[in-house]
Amino acid sequence: MSAPTRQTPEERLTAFEAMLSAVEAQYADTAAQMEKLKAAGRVKSATYRQLFAKKLNLQDILTFYEVYGLR
């Protein structure tokens, strides 16, 4: 395994912003999927519960961004 290359501060900021955008998009997509299942009356399904857990994990990540002033 090769050693990781160092990023410039600008590259790190770009990477953090890209990650934030990706997490926000995944959160929105997960919430939308949950709403579809809820509308179909499937809130007790395994899929809904998996999406609920995923949404909580994504919310935790977004909370860390907020705590550190990155969102």
Order of alpha helices (4+ residues) and beta strands (2+ residues): alpha-alpha
